[in-house]
Amino acid sequence: MNLQPWSYSSDHAPTVRGWHSIPSGKPVLHFLHGNGLCGRVYTPMLEQLSADFDVWLCDIQGHGDSDSGTDFLGWNSNAELAVQAFQAQRSIFADAPVYACGHSLGGVLTTLIMAQHPQLFRAAVLLDPVIFTPPIQAYLRVAQRLGFARFHSLARRTLVRRSQWPDRAAAYASLTGRGAFKGWTAPALQAYVDFGLRPADEEGVTLKCPAWLEATIFSSAPQRLLTKLLRQLLQRKLCV
C-alpha cells in the first residue's frame, strides 16, 4: 500500500498530519484510529481493504505525527478538525464516494462528524465505539470540574505504564502478549512498534502519543449524547 503524507494547519489548533493512498478512482475510506494509536498502526487491516478503497488516514491531535499542543481540544473539536483537514484535500479524490470507518475514539469522532456533516459520508462502519450513556457523560463532567477525573482507572494505568525502550525490537518483545496487546497478531504488533513509536530525545524509542493526552481522553467525554446520535444514524441506515 503506497501512502503519501499530508498535513493541515489552522490558526487555532495544533497541526494534524496523516496519510493517503494515491488516488485511483476507487471509493475513499476515511479512517480514524483509537486512543493512543495512529492510522498506520492499522496497516494489516487497511492493506486488505486497499484492493477496494483508496484510504485517507488522519492522526488525531497528539497521535502519530500530529502535534499535541498543550491542552486537549476536546472530542468535538478534534472531530471538526479532522473534517477541515479532509475537506482541504477532498479534491484529490475527484468525485469518488467517501465511506468512513472509525475505531474506539475514532468511532466516536466519526459519529460526531456524521451528525454535523450528514452529506460527507455515504455510510460508516464503527469498530468498538465508546458508548457514552447520559449517566457516564454526567459523571465525567462532574469529575472534570472537581478535578478527580485523573483517578479514572484507564487514565491511572496510562500515566504509570512504560513508555520508552532501548529500541523497537525491545519494545516488541516487551509488549508481546501483555495487557491490551494480548491476542494481537504479529503483523499488528509490528505495525504498532513501527508506527506508534518514535526516536526518544536522548536514546531509544518512545510512544508517540504523550501519556497526559491519552489519559485526558480516557477521562473525558464528547459534548453531545452519543447514544442519541447513534440511534439517529442507525435509523437512517448510515452506520453499522
C-alpha positions as CSV (number, residue, x, y, z in Angstrom):
1,M,0.0,0.0,0.0
2,N,1.7,3.2,-1.2
3,L,0.9,6.1,1.1
4,Q,1.6,9.8,0.8
5,P,2.0,12.1,3.8
6,W,-0.2,15.2,4.3
7,S,-0.5,17.9,6.9
8,Y,-3.1,20.5,7.8
9,S,-2.6,23.7,9.8
10,S,-5.1,26.2,11.2
11,D,-4.8,29.3,13.4
12,H,-6.5,27.8,16.4
13,A,-5.4,24.2,16.6
14,P,-2.2,22.1,16.5
15,T,-1.1,20.9,13.1
16,V,-2.6,17.5,12.2
17,R,-1.0,15.0,9.9
18,G,-1.8,11.8,8.2
19,W,-1.5,9.7,5.1
20,H,-3.5,8.9,1.9
21,S,-3.1,6.4,-0.8
22,I,-2.5,7.6,-4.4
23,P,-6.0,8.4,-5.8
24,S,-7.1,5.7,-8.2
25,G,-10.8,6.4,-8.7
26,K,-11.9,3.8,-6.2
27,P,-14.3,4.7,-3.3
28,V,-12.5,6.5,-0.5
29,L,-12.2,5.1,3.1
30,H,-11.9,7.9,5.7
31,F,-10.3,6.2,8.7
32,L,-9.9,7.5,12.3
33,H,-8.0,5.5,14.9
34,G,-8.4,4.7,18.6
35,N,-6.9,6.4,21.6
36,G,-3.1,6.0,21.9
37,L,-2.8,4.6,18.4
38,C,-2.5,6.2,14.9
39,G,-3.7,5.4,11.4
40,R,-0.8,3.4,10.2
41,V,-1.0,1.0,13.2
42,Y,-3.9,-0.5,11.3
43,T,-1.8,-1.2,8.2
44,P,-2.5,-5.0,8.2
45,M,-6.3,-4.4,8.0
46,L,-6.0,-1.4,5.7
47,E,-3.9,-3.3,3.2
48,Q,-6.7,-5.9,2.8
49,L,-9.2,-3.1,2.2
50,S,-6.9,-1.2,-0.2
51,A,-8.0,-3.5,-3.1
52,D,-11.4,-1.9,-3.0
53,F,-10.8,1.5,-1.4
54,D,-8.4,4.4,-1.6
55,V,-7.6,5.4,2.0
56,W,-7.3,8.6,3.9
57,L,-5.9,8.4,7.4
58,C,-6.0,11.3,9.9
59,D,-3.9,11.1,13.1
60,I,-5.8,12.9,15.8
61,Q,-4.2,15.6,17.9
62,G,-1.1,14.3,19.6
63,H,-1.3,10.9,17.9
64,G,1.0,9.6,15.2
65,D,2.8,12.5,13.6
66,S,0.2,15.2,14.6
67,D,1.2,17.9,17.1
68,S,-0.1,17.5,20.6
69,G,-0.3,21.2,21.7
70,T,-0.5,22.0,25.4
71,D,-4.2,21.1,26.0
72,F,-6.6,18.6,24.7
73,L,-9.0,20.3,22.3
74,G,-11.9,18.0,23.2
75,W,-13.7,15.3,21.3
76,N,-16.0,17.6,19.3
77,S,-13.2,20.0,18.3
78,N,-11.0,17.1,17.2
79,A,-13.8,15.7,15.1
80,E,-14.3,19.1,13.4
81,L,-10.5,19.5,12.9
82,A,-10.5,16.1,11.1
83,V,-13.3,17.3,8.8
84,Q,-11.4,20.5,8.0
85,A,-8.3,18.6,7.1
86,F,-10.2,16.2,4.9
87,Q,-12.2,18.9,3.1
88,A,-9.0,20.8,2.4
89,Q,-7.7,17.8,0.4
90,R,-11.0,16.3,-0.8
91,S,-10.4,17.4,-4.4
92,I,-7.6,14.9,-4.9
93,F,-10.1,12.1,-4.9
94,A,-12.3,13.9,-7.5
95,D,-15.9,12.7,-7.2
96,A,-15.2,9.3,-5.7
97,P,-17.8,8.4,-3.0
98,V,-16.5,8.5,0.6
99,Y,-17.2,6.0,3.3
100,A,-16.0,6.2,6.9
101,C,-14.5,3.7,9.4
102,G,-13.5,4.6,13.0
103,H,-12.2,2.5,15.9
104,S,-13.0,3.3,19.5
105,L,-12.1,7.1,19.9
106,G,-12.2,7.2,16.1
107,G,-15.7,5.7,16.1
108,V,-17.0,8.4,18.4
109,L,-15.4,11.1,16.3
110,T,-16.9,9.6,13.1
111,T,-20.3,9.7,14.8
112,L,-19.9,13.3,15.7
113,I,-18.8,14.1,12.1
114,M,-21.8,12.4,10.6
115,A,-24.1,14.2,12.9
116,Q,-22.7,17.6,11.9
117,H,-21.9,16.8,8.2
118,P,-24.5,14.3,7.1
119,Q,-23.6,14.5,3.4
120,L,-19.9,13.9,3.9
121,F,-20.0,10.0,4.0
122,R,-22.2,7.5,2.2
123,A,-22.1,5.2,5.3
124,A,-19.8,4.2,8.1
125,V,-18.5,1.2,10.0
126,L,-17.8,1.8,13.7
127,L,-15.4,-0.6,15.3
128,D,-15.9,-0.9,19.1
129,P,-17.1,2.8,19.6
130,V,-17.1,4.1,23.1
131,I,-20.8,4.3,24.1
132,F,-21.3,7.3,26.4
133,T,-24.7,7.0,28.1
134,P,-26.2,10.0,29.9
135,P,-25.1,8.8,33.4
136,I,-21.5,8.3,32.2
137,Q,-21.3,11.7,30.5
138,A,-22.7,13.4,33.6
139,Y,-20.2,11.5,35.8
140,L,-17.2,12.5,33.6
141,R,-18.3,16.2,33.5
142,V,-18.6,16.4,37.3
143,A,-15.3,14.5,37.7
144,Q,-13.5,17.0,35.4
145,R,-15.0,20.0,37.3
146,L,-14.0,18.6,40.7
147,G,-10.5,17.6,39.5
148,F,-10.7,13.9,40.1
149,A,-11.1,12.7,36.5
150,R,-7.4,11.8,36.7
151,F,-8.4,8.9,39.0
152,H,-10.3,7.1,36.2
153,S,-8.8,3.6,36.1
154,L,-7.7,3.7,32.5
155,A,-6.2,7.2,33.0
156,R,-4.3,6.0,36.0
157,R,-2.8,3.0,34.2
158,T,-1.9,5.1,31.2
159,L,0.1,7.6,33.4
160,V,2.2,4.9,35.1
161,R,2.8,2.4,32.3
162,R,6.2,2.0,30.5
163,S,6.6,4.4,27.5
164,Q,10.3,4.0,26.5
165,W,12.5,1.2,25.3
166,P,16.1,0.8,24.1
167,D,15.0,0.0,20.6
168,R,12.0,-1.3,18.6
169,A,13.0,-4.9,19.0
170,A,13.0,-4.5,22.8
171,A,9.6,-2.8,22.6
172,Y,8.1,-5.6,20.5
173,A,9.4,-8.2,23.0
174,S,8.2,-6.3,26.0
175,L,4.7,-5.8,24.6
176,T,4.1,-9.3,23.2
177,G,1.2,-11.0,24.9
178,R,0.9,-8.4,27.6
179,G,-2.0,-6.2,28.8
180,A,-4.0,-4.6,25.9
181,F,-1.8,-6.4,23.4
182,K,-2.9,-9.9,24.3
183,G,-4.3,-11.6,21.2
184,W,-2.6,-9.2,18.8
185,T,-1.2,-10.9,15.7
186,A,2.5,-10.5,15.0
187,P,1.8,-8.2,12.0
188,A,-0.5,-6.0,14.1
189,L,2.0,-5.6,16.9
190,Q,4.8,-5.0,14.5
191,A,2.8,-2.1,12.9
192,Y,2.3,-0.7,16.4
193,V,6.0,-0.8,17.1
194,D,6.8,0.6,13.6
195,F,4.3,3.5,13.6
196,G,3.3,4.1,17.2
197,L,6.8,4.8,18.4
198,R,9.4,7.5,17.6
199,P,13.0,8.1,18.5
200,A,13.3,9.4,22.0
201,D,15.0,12.7,22.7
202,E,18.1,11.2,24.1
203,E,18.2,7.5,23.1
204,G,15.9,4.6,22.4
205,V,12.3,4.9,21.3
206,T,9.2,6.2,23.0
207,L,5.5,6.3,22.4
208,K,4.3,9.0,20.0
209,C,1.2,9.8,21.9
210,P,2.0,11.5,25.2
211,A,0.6,9.8,28.3
212,W,-1.1,13.0,29.6
213,L,-3.1,13.3,26.4
214,E,-4.1,9.7,26.2
215,A,-5.1,9.8,29.9
216,T,-7.1,13.1,29.4
217,I,-9.1,11.5,26.6
218,F,-9.9,8.4,28.7
219,S,-11.2,10.7,31.5
220,S,-13.3,13.0,29.3
221,A,-16.4,12.7,27.0
222,P,-17.9,14.4,23.9
223,Q,-20.3,17.3,24.4
224,R,-23.3,15.6,22.6
225,L,-25.2,12.4,23.7
226,L,-23.6,9.7,21.6
227,T,-26.5,7.2,22.3
228,K,-28.9,9.6,20.7
229,L,-26.7,10.3,17.7
230,L,-26.1,6.6,17.1
231,R,-29.8,5.9,17.2
232,Q,-30.4,8.6,14.6
233,L,-27.7,7.2,12.3
234,L,-28.9,3.7,12.7
235,Q,-32.4,4.7,11.8
236,R,-31.1,6.3,8.7
237,K,-29.1,3.2,7.9
238,L,-25.9,5.2,7.7
239,C,-23.7,3.2,10.1
240,V,-23.2,-0.4,11.3
